[in-house]
Amino acid sequence: MAKVKPFRGVRPPRDLVTQVASRPYDVLNSEEARSEAEGNPRSLYHIIKPEIDFTPGTDEHDPKVYDKAVENFNAFQQNGWLVQDDAEHYYIYAQTMNGRTQYGIVIAANVADYMEGRIKKHELTRRDKEEDRMKHVRVNNANIEPVFFAFPDNPALQAVIDEVIKGEPEYDFTAPDGFGHHFWVIDSPEMIETVTREFERIPHLYIADGHHRSAAAALVGHEKAQNNPEHKGDEEYNYFLAVAFPASHLNIIDYNRVVRDLNGLKPEEFLARLSENFTVEAKGTEEYRPDALHNFSLYLDGQWYSLTAKPGTYDDNDPIGILDVTISSDLILRDILGITDLRSDKRIDFVGGIRGLGELKRRVDSGEMAMALALYPVSMKQLMDIADTGNIMPPKTTWFEPKLRSGLVIHKLD
């Protein structure tokens, strides 16, 4: 059962939230962060991407960069740009994109739940990325940025959300990317008790986005427990910062592929090879978007095509085999184009669906890429089925949008 707790959040005053809040550390590079933080000493980038305070080109993994993160985190608190709540709370965090709002509950999730598999993952993590975020959590003794969880819908938790959002939000703003962010503090003892109790009735939480941050936060908490001879299990370091959304609130958007060459084939030869396993239909020059599972969109040589996988080329009883990313990886990228390692092959790149089909067309028309492949998005049910069966999704399968805004609330480990 999922063990969660309220916590004393460290947050910006209401009038400073838009100056402090930032995009997550891993969606932009150092130069982009430097540009976004320019002229704003209160930007959270000074804590989560502190290399921006050094000469351009400074290694973000240099020990002095981590030290700068701590210095800046302390300064933010001393200056009153981040202030710790007097009491423990849960919080509601909502995001609006394209007129649609999803509501999550901000919790302190349990380290043991992660270590023992009650918090389920669907992606592999890389140790170097884990270690970077572990250093960041260690030196700051805090989870500066939340991870993104999903949970099976729960009527009692939905009732709490519905009641809390009737009140005035603590924060309510639109970020530069056009996405809305809304934040409420849950201060009713009865509601806090309900949230704790209802999560205990939920067998599993699911990592939607932020596998490296989840691993790093849990591993640091585990490390602190092992290094404390008087460890009891209720210390704050046994928990880490997460925003948990009811699964029905979330939409996974497509995560598409662009490939530099056709592996020596001419366009007509490539289409002929595709027709062995797919029904291929020419769609002309108008953008074509996949309209169902096992239907794909191909952009090649100035033309769009519909590709529909033929029966027998996939296994709907296999949680991995049913995925369109598996079908395309095996039957197109591997068998025809000779791309076997999606993580390291330089001939392929990945484009989040938020960029639109126009970005796929642009990269092919520019001559940079030879073809583009758009996929039908994975469903939350597929993601949860894969996690429940202990399987791991192929690389670059899911894209969640909007991303959680960092800096709305921070969790200290002491």
TAQUIVEN-V250166 format. One record per residue. RES is the residue in one small letter. SS is DSSP state (~ for helix, > for strand, _ for the rest). PHI is phi in whole degrees, -180 to 180 (none if undefined). Layout:
BEGIN
res	ss	phi
RES	SS	PHI
RES	SS	PHI
END
This chain:
BEGIN
res	ss	phi
m	_	none
a	_	-74
k	_	-102
v	>	-132
k	>	-146
p	_	-75
f	>	-152
r	_	-86
g	_	-66
v	>	-103
r	>	-140
p	_	-76
p	_	-57
r	~	-55
d	~	-77
l	~	-111
v	~	-60
t	~	-72
q	~	-79
v	~	-81
a	_	-61
s	>	-144
r	_	-72
p	_	-63
y	~	-59
d	~	-99
v	~	-105
l	_	-148
n	_	-91
s	~	-62
e	~	-68
e	~	-64
a	~	-65
r	~	-60
s	~	-67
e	~	-67
a	~	-90
e	_	-57
g	_	76
n	_	-127
p	_	-66
r	_	-91
s	_	-63
l	_	-62
y	~	-57
h	~	-67
i	~	-103
i	~	-89
k	_	-136
p	~	-68
e	~	-62
i	~	-67
d	~	-88
f	_	-116
t	_	-58
p	_	-51
g	_	99
t	_	-62
d	_	-64
e	_	-67
h	_	-100
d	_	-65
p	~	-53
k	~	-67
v	~	-71
y	~	-62
d	~	-60
k	~	-66
a	~	-59
v	~	-65
e	~	-57
n	~	-70
f	~	-60
n	~	-63
a	~	-64
f	~	-58
q	~	-72
q	~	-64
n	_	-82
g	_	79
w	_	-81
l	_	-131
v	>	-133
q	>	-85
d	_	-63
d	_	-75
a	_	-129
e	_	-80
h	>	-138
y	>	-96
y	>	-139
i	>	-106
y	>	-125
a	>	-118
q	>	-130
t	>	-119
m	>	-138
n	_	52
g	_	79
r	>	-113
t	>	-116
q	>	-118
y	>	-117
g	>	-119
i	>	-108
v	>	-85
i	>	-131
a	>	-99
a	>	-87
n	>	-91
v	~	-60
a	~	-62
d	~	-61
y	~	-71
m	~	-64
e	_	-100
g	_	87
r	_	-79
i	>	-97
k	>	-98
k	_	-118
h	_	-130
e	_	-131
l	_	-79
t	_	-117
r	_	-101
r	~	-61
d	~	-65
k	~	-71
e	~	-59
e	~	-63
d	~	-60
r	~	-72
m	~	-62
k	~	-60
h	~	-66
v	~	-67
r	~	-59
v	~	-68
n	~	-86
n	_	51
a	>	-161
n	>	-93
i	_	-73
e	_	-119
p	_	-81
v	>	-103
f	>	-114
f	>	-110
a	>	-123
f	>	-143
p	_	-60
d	_	-52
n	_	-137
p	~	-59
a	~	-67
l	~	-70
q	~	-63
a	~	-65
v	~	-63
i	~	-56
d	~	-60
e	~	-73
v	~	-63
i	_	-76
k	_	-71
g	_	-84
e	_	-71
p	_	-69
e	_	-68
y	>	-127
d	>	-159
f	>	-152
t	>	-108
a	_	-76
p	_	-56
d	_	-81
g	_	92
f	_	-85
g	>	-90
h	>	-131
h	>	-136
f	>	-145
w	>	-124
v	>	-97
i	>	-92
d	_	-116
s	_	-76
p	~	-57
e	~	-66
m	~	-67
i	~	-62
e	~	-65
t	~	-62
v	~	-61
t	~	-59
r	~	-65
e	~	-69
f	~	-64
e	~	-64
r	_	-88
i	_	-94
p	_	-65
h	_	-143
l	>	-105
y	>	-124
i	>	-74
a	>	-87
d	>	-145
g	_	102
h	~	-62
h	~	-70
r	~	-65
s	~	-62
a	~	-61
a	~	-63
a	~	-62
a	~	-68
l	~	-67
v	~	-68
g	~	-61
h	~	-62
e	~	-61
k	~	-64
a	~	-63
q	~	-68
n	~	-90
n	_	-107
p	_	-63
e	_	-105
h	_	-57
k	_	-115
g	_	109
d	_	-105
e	_	-66
e	~	-63
y	~	-69
n	~	-80
y	>	-135
f	>	-141
l	>	-80
a	>	-147
v	>	-115
a	>	-109
f	>	-110
p	>	-57
a	~	-57
s	~	-70
h	~	-79
l	_	-97
n	_	-120
i	>	-92
i	>	-105
d	_	-65
y	>	-131
n	>	-105
r	>	-124
v	>	-129
v	>	-127
r	_	-73
d	_	-150
l	_	-102
n	_	59
g	_	87
l	_	-90
k	_	-80
p	~	-51
e	~	-69
e	~	-69
f	~	-62
l	~	-63
a	~	-64
r	~	-65
l	~	-61
s	_	-68
e	_	-67
n	_	-117
f	>	-132
t	>	-82
v	>	-104
e	>	-125
a	>	-73
k	>	-117
g	>	82
t	_	-95
e	_	-75
e	_	-55
y	_	-120
r	_	-109
p	_	-56
d	_	-113
a	_	-164
l	_	-55
h	_	73
n	>	-109
f	>	-126
s	>	-115
l	>	-115
y	>	-116
l	>	-150
d	_	57
g	_	80
q	>	-126
w	>	-100
y	>	-134
s	>	-97
l	>	-117
t	>	-119
a	>	-63
k	_	-75
p	_	-53
g	_	96
t	_	-92
y	_	-147
d	_	-124
d	_	-71
n	_	-93
d	_	-108
p	_	-60
i	_	-91
g	_	-63
i	_	-77
l	_	-71
d	~	-65
v	~	-66
t	~	-69
i	~	-58
s	~	-70
s	~	-65
d	~	-81
l	~	-87
i	~	-111
l	~	-68
r	~	-80
d	_	-72
i	_	-102
l	_	-99
g	_	72
i	_	-101
t	_	-109
d	_	-120
l	_	-67
r	_	-75
s	_	-122
d	_	-70
k	_	-78
r	_	-81
i	>	-123
d	>	-137
f	>	-127
v	>	-129
g	>	-64
g	~	-60
i	~	-60
r	~	-79
g	_	83
l	~	-67
g	~	-60
e	~	-68
l	~	-64
k	~	-60
r	~	-60
r	~	-73
v	~	-80
d	~	-62
s	_	-71
g	_	92
e	_	-65
m	_	-122
a	_	-93
m	>	-153
a	>	-133
l	>	-131
a	>	-103
l	>	-113
y	_	-72
p	_	-65
v	_	-68
s	_	-95
m	~	-61
k	~	-63
q	~	-61
l	~	-60
m	~	-69
d	~	-61
i	~	-65
a	~	-63
d	~	-64
t	_	-91
g	_	75
n	_	-88
i	_	-120
m	_	-70
p	_	-60
p	_	-60
k	_	56
t	_	-101
t	_	-115
w	>	-137
f	>	-101
e	_	-150
p	_	-75
k	_	-76
l	_	-66
r	_	-78
s	>	-90
g	_	99
l	_	-74
v	_	-157
i	>	-125
h	>	-115
k	>	-86
l	_	-94
d	_	-125
END
